[in-house]
Amino acid sequence: MFENKKALLLDMNSTFMFGEDRFDENEDFSIYYHSIGGKLSKDDLDRITRSAYKYLDDRYPDERYRHTFPSVEQAIESTLNVALSEEEKEKIINTFAFHELGHIPHEFSNALHILKEYFILSVVIDIWSPKDSWLEIFEKSGVSELFSAASFSSDHGMVKPSPMPFELVVNNLNIPKEECLVIGDSVRRDLGGAIAAGIDCILVGGAHDQRAADSYPSLLEFCNEIKYNN
């Protein structure tokens, strides 16, 4: 089924990035926040960060916000009962991003380099924070030059399973949908968005659905099959 495919539209979290979204009840946000010069107390920071996370988490599955998903800054402002300087607000946003951000294991960055030999690569990514920290991770992991097009939801407020981020990337690639393949770990967001956009989808990470073109335990196994057949 891969013979006519020229481009991959890759999901990120749990597809090639892992350890993201560290917002559990035991997480200490103040460690990073105070390391960058934040002035709020641990308790105040914890209240603001957790309230902002809940604000976004409540809206993420809501179809009413599919094309107008709020920013982290909007979420923080919705929780405040005191005025904060722009500098302090920026430190909270950076702290939120630090805890939202994952890492790219070496074997997955290597797999992306291998896949680049056979496909045009792009990414369709849902993140809540501004993308700067992710671009830095891409650069440090040696994958930033691999992607010919990208959609970060925090740039435009459109989140999967909307078909629009997928269509945005396809249009930027200028490749017919029939020659594209979505790869992601979420049945609802990746497969659902791909189906809505009219693009074939492969599921990874243990996700299965009969509507998917195929499924693999991880991106690594998909990469191995591409190598084996070429």
C-alpha positions in Angstrom: 0.0 0.0 0.0 3.0 2.3 0.3 4.0 2.3 -3.4 1.9 5.3 -4.3 2.6 7.2 -1.1 5.0 10.2 -1.3 4.5 12.1 1.9 4.0 11.2 5.6 2.0 13.5 7.9 3.3 12.6 11.4 1.7 13.1 14.7 4.2 13.8 17.4 3.2 12.9 21.0 3.5 9.2 21.6 4.5 8.8 17.9 8.0 10.1 18.0 8.0 12.2 21.2 7.5 10.7 24.7 7.3 11.8 28.3 5.2 14.8 27.5 2.4 16.4 29.6 3.8 16.2 33.1 0.9 17.8 35.0 0.1 15.1 37.6 -0.7 16.0 41.1 2.9 15.3 42.3 4.6 17.6 39.8 6.5 20.5 41.2 6.1 23.4 38.8 8.1 25.8 41.0 11.5 24.1 40.3 11.7 25.2 36.7 9.7 28.4 37.3 12.0 29.7 40.0 15.1 28.6 38.0 14.1 31.2 35.3 13.5 34.0 37.9 9.8 33.6 38.6 8.6 35.5 41.7 5.3 33.9 42.7 5.1 31.5 45.6 5.0 27.8 45.0 1.3 27.7 46.0 0.2 30.6 43.8 2.1 29.1 40.8 0.6 25.7 41.4 -2.9 27.1 41.6 -2.5 29.1 38.4 -0.8 26.3 36.4 -3.3 23.6 37.5 -6.3 25.9 36.8 -4.9 26.8 33.4 -4.4 23.1 32.6 -7.9 22.2 33.7 -9.3 25.1 31.6 -7.6 23.7 28.5 -8.2 20.0 29.3 -11.9 20.7 29.7 -12.1 22.3 26.2 -9.8 20.0 24.3 -12.5 17.3 23.5 -15.2 20.0 23.0 -16.1 20.3 19.4 -17.0 24.0 19.9 -13.3 24.7 20.3 -12.0 22.6 17.5 -11.1 25.6 15.3 -10.8 28.2 18.1 -8.8 26.4 20.8 -7.6 28.9 23.4 -4.0 29.7 24.1 -2.1 29.0 27.3 -2.0 32.8 27.9 -5.8 32.9 27.6 -6.1 30.0 30.0 -3.8 31.7 32.5 -5.7 35.0 32.3 -9.0 33.1 32.9 -7.7 31.9 36.3 -6.1 35.1 37.6 -7.7 37.1 40.4 -4.7 39.5 40.7 -2.8 41.4 38.1 0.5 40.0 36.8 3.2 41.7 34.8 3.7 40.6 31.2 7.2 39.3 32.2 5.8 37.2 35.0 3.0 35.9 32.8 5.6 34.9 30.2 7.5 32.9 32.9 4.4 31.0 33.7 3.8 30.2 30.0 7.4 29.0 29.7 6.9 26.8 32.8 3.7 25.4 31.3 5.6 24.6 28.1 8.4 23.0 29.9 6.0 20.5 31.5 4.0 20.0 28.3 7.2 19.2 26.4 8.5 15.7 25.9 11.7 14.2 24.5 12.6 12.4 21.2 14.5 9.2 21.9 17.5 8.6 19.7 16.0 5.5 18.0 13.0 7.6 17.0 15.1 10.5 15.6 17.1 7.8 13.7 13.8 6.3 12.3 12.8 9.8 11.1 16.1 10.1 9.2 15.5 6.7 7.6 11.9 7.5 6.6 13.2 10.8 5.1 15.0 8.6 2.5 11.7 7.2 1.2 9.1 10.0 1.9 8.6 13.7 2.2 8.0 14.2 5.9 5.7 16.7 7.6 4.1 17.0 11.1 0.5 17.7 12.3 0.9 18.5 16.0 -1.5 19.5 18.7 0.3 21.5 21.5 -1.1 24.0 23.9 1.9 26.2 24.4 3.8 28.3 21.9 5.9 26.1 19.6 9.4 27.6 20.4 10.4 24.9 22.9 9.5 22.2 20.4 11.5 23.8 17.7 14.5 23.8 20.0 14.0 20.1 20.8 13.7 19.3 17.1 17.0 21.2 16.5 18.8 19.5 19.4 17.5 16.1 18.2 18.7 16.7 14.7 15.3 16.4 13.1 14.3 20.0 12.4 15.5 19.9 8.8 13.5 16.8 8.0 10.1 18.3 7.8 8.9 20.0 4.7 5.7 21.4 6.2 4.2 21.6 9.8 1.0 22.5 11.6 1.3 23.4 15.2 -2.2 23.9 16.7 -1.0 26.7 19.0 -0.2 28.7 15.9 -3.7 28.8 14.6 -6.1 27.3 17.2 -7.2 24.3 15.0 -7.0 21.0 16.9 -7.4 17.4 15.7 -9.7 15.7 14.7 -10.5 18.7 12.6 -9.5 17.9 9.0 -8.2 21.5 8.6 -4.6 21.0 10.0 -4.1 18.0 7.7 -5.4 19.9 4.7 -3.2 22.9 5.6 -0.1 20.6 5.5 -1.2 18.8 2.3 -1.7 22.2 0.6 1.7 23.4 1.7 3.3 20.2 0.4 1.3 20.5 -2.9 0.9 16.8 -3.0 -2.4 15.0 -3.8 -4.1 13.5 -0.7 -4.0 10.1 -2.4 -0.2 10.2 -2.2 -0.2 11.1 1.5 -0.3 9.0 4.7 -1.1 10.1 8.2 0.7 8.3 11.1 -0.4 8.7 14.7 -1.4 7.0 17.9 -4.9 8.4 18.4 -8.0 6.8 16.9 -10.1 9.8 17.6 -7.6 12.6 16.7 -5.3 11.2 14.1 -7.4 8.6 12.4 -10.6 10.7 12.8 -8.9 13.8 11.4 -7.3 11.8 8.6 -10.7 10.3 7.6 -12.3 13.7 7.7 -9.6 15.0 5.4 -9.8 12.1 3.0 -6.3 10.8 3.8 -5.2 7.2 4.6 -3.9 6.6 8.1 -1.7 4.1 9.9 -2.0 3.8 13.7 1.0 3.2 16.0 1.6 2.7 19.7 -0.9 -0.1 20.2 -4.0 1.7 18.7 -6.2 -0.4 16.4 -9.2 0.4 14.3 -10.6 -1.3 11.3 -10.9 2.0 9.4 -7.1 2.4 9.6 -5.0 1.3 6.6 -2.7 -0.7 9.0 -1.3 -0.6 12.6 2.1 -1.1 14.1 3.4 -1.4 17.7 5.4 1.8 17.1 6.9 4.0 14.4 10.0 1.9 14.6 8.3 -1.2 13.3 6.7 0.8 10.5 10.2 2.2 9.6 11.7 -1.4 9.6 9.0 -2.6 7.2 9.7 0.3 4.8 13.4 -0.5 4.9 12.7 -4.2 4.4 10.6 -3.6 1.3 12.9 -1.1 -0.3 
